[in-house]
Amino acid sequence: MTKQKMRDLVVLLPGITGSVLQSADGEDIWAPSGGALWNWLSSCGDSVQNLELPAHLPGAAPPDDGVRARALVPDFHGVFGLWKIDGYRAIAKLIHDKFDIGGGGDVPTNFVEFPYDWRRSNREAAAKLKSMVDTQLNAWRAWSHWKDAKVILLAHSMGGLISRYYLEVLEGWRDCRALVTFGTPYWGSVDPISYVANGYKEKFVDLTNVLRSCPSIYELMACYDVVKVGPDWKKVAEAGPLPHVDAARAADALKFHDEIAVAAEMNRNDPAYLTQGCKIIPMIGVRQPTQQSVVLNLGRLVAQETRPKGIDDTLEGGDGRVPRVSAAPIEIFEEYRESFFVERHGSLQNNAQLLDDLCERLRQMQAHKPVRGTFEERSKQKPAAIGLRLDDLYVNDEPVRIEAALIDRAGGGDIIATIDRLTGEAWSKTIEFAAKKEEASTVPIGALEPGRYRITAQAKEGYLVATPVRDVFEVAGKD
């Protein structure tokens, strides 16, 4: 197929931990790429503590410690249990393969990967995004002579929060055609609350002080009534003293979300915003076991899958990291722009169906004249899905086990799980097992060699209408 001309500026924003961070002396202090993530973290030893931000007052930018974001991390990266991503190569490849974009020599590019210091407040990253877009878009318009060119933001996870602040508070909507988000926690997530409150120590790595120093971690915390204290449900910032949660930082994080909400409400009073402004298109992972709330129990915050009071049972689950209730802005909740995919958070941006959907949306945005589309008739019956649960990290002397369940299926069925080794010598294992309806089946994989792996769980051919679900995990060597 001939490449379609891309008239707009496309910007790809990663999620938290998705940018390579470099110290002032040019040394990479966060660059978990090209090898097993756990091995990278373990080999860094105490040097990973250099990620801790200098002390600063809540609401104030931390002092400049000389760290700079230099590139996106292209493959498997993250912090186990908090946020884990299977890379951004597929989206970048789609843009290059399907669209004719500029760039090279004196020609400005109209596809930009936007790395940022993911430790710092999303406000800071949004300001830098605005500066970059203003410069790059003006250069592209001048060179291409497409005066009506706009920016299209493709944002994974926390990158969507940065984009939203840029659009609403910094009025980037005037130059933006669309914001497409993949698993963005518009209203936050539960996991960051647990890790700030209870600390982060996995096997040999302790990132507790690093995570507690990051304004971004607080801004990722769920900002709705998510904490159960006694019989009551409260926001993190309003729940009273919580273990190791800085009340002032939690209040500033809630203010960050309130700033977006207030600006969005004001913007919607502007006719130009409604007729010419940016369209927000959330792509959401669903029907995976997802932490929904936290309960204060004996001085400890415990994450649980129980929905907070007042959340409709239709909004059960999520993508394994982001609750479904949080994955779209409330302002567009009844506009039904979302697309839903049965996929885990870390692999959502690599989902084949999502990439096909994204490609066609981008093509539509570049069309000279809009045309009335045709819509495939869909079954009224809710399709079946596969729910997958596994740990992020195992040690090589412990057996690997996964849990899988069939959701919304009249009976049981067979599932095929394929485990592929991503590092070292190529290795693959396939296991077929019977899964029960709505009940998780524990499937033993056995002990695996150290390395990182991808698991794909799919229905046996001809059995049920359920898209494959993927996730990644790592096996660490035990000294």
N, C-alpha and C positions, 0 to 999 in steps of 0.2 A: 504494500500500500504506500502511495506517495505521502511523504511527510506533509503535514498541514502547517501552513505559515502561522507562527505565533506572533501576534501583534502586541500582546501585552507583556509586561514584566512579571515573571513568575519567581517567587521567593519561597524557598523551602526552609522551614524552621524545625529543628529537632526538639525533643523533650528534654527533661532534666537528665543530666549526665551525658547528653548527646553531643557535647562539644569538647574537642581537645583543648585542655588548658595548659598554658606554658608559663613558666616563671619568668621573672625579670631577666635572668641570666640565660634565657633561651632553652631551658631544660623542660621537657614535657613532664608535668606532674599529674596529669590525668590524660592517658592515651591508651585505654584498654582495647587495642586493636591488633589484629594479625596473630593472635594467640588466644589461649584460654583465659577468660576473664579472671577466674579465681587465681590462677597461677600468677597473673599480672599483679593482682591485689596483694597476694602473699609475698611476692618477690620485692614489692615496694617497701615493705616493712614500715618503719617509722616515717618514711618520706611522704606517705599518703597523708600524714597529719599536717603537712604544709598546706593542705586544702582548707584548714580552719581559718575563718575570717577573723581579722582583728576585732577587738571589742568595740562596740558602737552602741549608741542610744537607739532605742526602737523608733522607727520612722526616719532615722537619719541614715544616709549612705555610709557603709563601712569605709574606713580609710583605704586608699588605694594601696594594695599590697604588691603591685607590679604584675599581677597575673593577667594574662590576656588569652582570649579564645581565638584560636588560629584556624580551625577547620571542624567539620562535622566528623564524628566517629562513624565510619561507614558500616561497621558490622556489630556483632554481639557486644553489648555494653550495659552498664547499669550498676546498681547496688542491690545485691541479693535480698529479696524479701520486701524491699521498698519500691524499687522501680527497675525493670529489666527490659531491654529493648533488643530486637533482633535486626537492627541496622536499617540504613536508608538507601542502600544501593538500588533496590528495585524501583523506587519512585524516581530517583535521578535517571536511571536507565530508561524508564518510560518516557520521560520528557525528551531525552536525547534521541531516542529511537523513533518516536511518533511525531515529533514536532520539529519544524525548521526554525532553529533559534540562532540569534546572532552571537558574535563573539570571536575574538582573535585579532591580533594586530591593533589597528586603530579603531576597530569596530567594537562598540560597547556591547556587552552581553545582556540578554534579557532573561537569563536564568541564573539566579544567584542562590547559593547556599549560605544561610545566615547563622554562623556560630555565635554564641554569647556565653558569658560567664554565668553558668547556671546556679552558682552559689548565691548570687546577689539578688536583690529585689527585681521582680519582673517590671517594675516601673523604670529601672535603669535600662534594662534590655529594650523596653518599648521606645524609650527616647533614642537609643542608638539605632533601632529599626527605622524610626521616622527619618533620622538624618541620612541613613543609607538609601532608603526608598526615594526621598526627595532628590538626592544627587543622581542616583542611577536612573530614575524614571525621566528626569529632565534630559539627561544625556541620551537616553534611548529615543525619546520623542524627537529631539533635535536631529539625531542621525537618521532615524527611520522615516521621518516626516509623518508619522502617525500621531497627530496631535491629540487624538482621543484615546491613546493607549493608557491603560490603567495597570494597577498591580493586582496580581492574584496571589494570595497567601495560602500556602499548603503547610499546615502546622500539625505536628504530632504532639499529643499530650500537653505538657506545660507550655509548649510553643504557642498553643492556642490562647492561653491566658495573656501572654505577651502581645499577641496580635490583637486581642480584644481591647486591651488597654490602649494600644496605638490607635485603633479604629474609633473608639468611643471618647476617651478622655483627651487624646491628642488630635482628634478630628481627622484621622487618616482616612475615614470613610469617603472623604471628598475625592480621593485619588484611587480608591480600591474598587475593583469589580466584584471580587468574591473572596471570602475566607472559607476554605475547606479544612475542617479539622478531623483528626483521627484520634479518637479516644481522649479528647480534652476534658479534664475535670472542671467544667465551668464553675461548679459550686464546690469544688474540692473533693478530697478523697479521705478515707479513714486511715489508711496505712501510715501516713506521716504523723498523725496524732500519736499512734502507738509507739513509733520509733523515737519521737522526741521524749515522750513520757517514760518509756521503759529502756531506752538506750538501744544501741546497735552493736552487737558483738557476735560475729559469725566465725566459728572455728578459731582462726588465728588473727583475725582482723577486727579492730575496734574503731568504729567511725562515729562513736557517740558524740564526742565534742565537735567534730566536723559538722555533723548534721544539725546539732543544736545551735551552731553559730550562723546558719544560713537563713536569711529572710525568706528565700524561695521555698524552703521546707514549710515554714509557717503559712505561706500563701497557698500552698497545696492542701492545707488542712480543710476538711469539710467545714463550710461556713453556715450551714443550716443547723437545726436542732438535732444534734447527732450524739450528744453525750447524755447518758442516763445517770442521773444522780438521785438516788432514792427512787421515788415514783415519777420524777419529773424529767423531761427532755430539754436540754439547753444547748446553746452554741458554746463552742470551746471558749470564746472570749468572755462568756457570761456565766460560766459554770462554777465560778469561785475557784479557790486554790486547787490546782491539779498537779500531780507529781511531775516536777522538772519542766513544766510548761510555763514559760515566761508570760505572765498575764499581759504585760505591755506589748510584747511582740505579737501575741495572739490578737490583741485589740487592733494593732496596726495592720495585721493581715486581713482582719475583717473590714477595716477601713478601705483597704485596697479593692476588695470586691464591691463595697458600697460605692466607691468612686466610679466604678464601671457602671453600676446599676443606675446611679443618679444621672450620669452623662448620657446613657442610652435613653433614659426617659426624656431628657431635654432634647436630644437629637431627634426623637420621633415626633416632636412638635414642629420640626422643620420640613416643609413639603419637599425640598430637594433631597433630604435624607430618605424619604419614603419612595421617591420616584427615581432617583439617580444614585442612591447610596449603595453600599456594599451589601451583597447577599451572603448570609452566613449559612453554611451547609455542613452540619455535623454528620460524620460517619461514625457509627456507634457499634461497639462490640457488645453482644448480649448473651444471656443464658449460660454464663459461666459462674461458678461459685465466687462470690465477692463479699468482702467485709462491708457491712452496711452501717455499723454504729459501734460505739464504745460504751462500756459501763464501768463506773467507778466502784471497785470492789476491794475492800480492805486496803485502801490507799494505793491501789494499782489500777491503771486503766487497761481493760481487757477488750480487744477487738472481737466483734461477733458478726454473724451474718443476719442477725435480726434487724428488720427494718425499723427505723424510728417511728414513733406514733405520727399518724397523719399521712404517711407515704402510701399511696395506692398500691395494692398488691400486684397490679399490672406492671409496676416498675421494679419488680423483683430482680435481683441479680445485677449483672453488669459484665465487664470484660475481664474480671479477675483482679483488677486494680481500681477501676473507676466505676462507681455505682451508676446504674442506668439513669437514676433520677438526676444525676449530676452532669450527664454527658451532653446536655444542650442548654442554651440560654433560656431562662423562663420567658423572656420577651417573645420568643418565636415558638413556644411550646404548642400553640394551637394553629401554627401555620404548616405543620407536617412536612418540613423540608428534610427531615432526617432520613438517612439510609442505615439499615441495620444488617449486621453481619455476625454470624455465629463464629466468633473468633476471640482469642485471648489478647490482652492489651499489648504485650510485647511483640506480637506478630501481626497485629491489625493492619499496619501500613504495608505489609507484604502479602496480604490476602489477595489471591488472584481475582476474585470477583470484585473486590473493592477497587483494584487497579483498573479493571475494565470499566467500572462505573466512573472512576475519576477521569479516565481517558476520554470517554464520551462526553462528560460534562465540560471538559476543557475544549473539546472540539466545538461543542455547542456555543461556548462563550466566544469563540473566534469567528462564528458565522456572521456574514454581513447582515443578513436579515433573519429574524427569528421565524421558525415555521412551527406549525402545530404538530407536535410529536404523536406517535402512536404508542399505545401502552399494551404490553402483554397482559392478557387476562390471567389472573392469578387464582389459585384455588382458595376457596373460602376456609378450607381446613388449615389450621395452624400447622406448619411443617414441623417435622421432628428435628431434634437437635442433639448434639453430643456435648455433655458437660464434662470437663476435664479438670483434674486437680493433681498437682505434683509439687514437690519441693523444688526450690531453686538450686539447692546445693546438696550434694551427697559426698561422703568420703568413700574411697575405693574398697574399704573393708566392710561396708554396710550394703545390704541389698537394696536395690532401687525398686520402688513400688509406685504405681500410679493408681488413681481412682477414676473411673469413667462411668457415666450414667446416660441413659436415653431419656430425653425430656419430651413430653407431649407425644408419646407413642402409645398406640392402643395395646401393644404387647411388648415382649422383649425383641431382641434382634442381635445380630452378630456385628462386632466391631473389629476392625483390623488396625493395630497400632504398629507403626514402623518407627524404629529408632535409628537415626543416622548419626555417625560420629562426624563432627565438623573439623576436628583437629587431628593431626598426625595421620597415620595410615587409615585409609578408607575402611569403614566397617558399617554394616547394617544388619538389623535384626527385625523380623516381623513376627508379631504375635496375634493370633486370632482368638477371640473369646466371646462368650455370650454375655450380653449386658441385659440387666433387668430394667423394667420400666420404672423410672423415677427413683431408682435405688442404686447407689453407687456400688460398683463392683471393684474390689481390690485386685489388681493384676500384678503379679511379681515379674519383674524384668530380670532380676539377679544382679550380682556384683559386676560393675563395669570398670574398665581401665580409666585412669585419669584423663580428662579432656572435656570438651564441651560437646553437647549432643542436641539434636532437634528431634522431637517426637511429633508424629502426625497421626491423629486418630480419625478414622473414617469408617463409614458404614460399608459393610460387605456389599459388593456390586449387586444391584437389583433388589436390595432389601428395604431401604427406606430413603426418603428425601431428606438428607441431612448433609450439610457441607462439612468438609474436613476441618478439624480444629488442630492448631499447632501450638507448640510452646518450646522453649529452650531451657536446658538445665546444664549444670556442670558437675563433674565428679573430680574431687580434689584428691591428690595423693597424700597419704598420711605418713608423716615422718616416723 
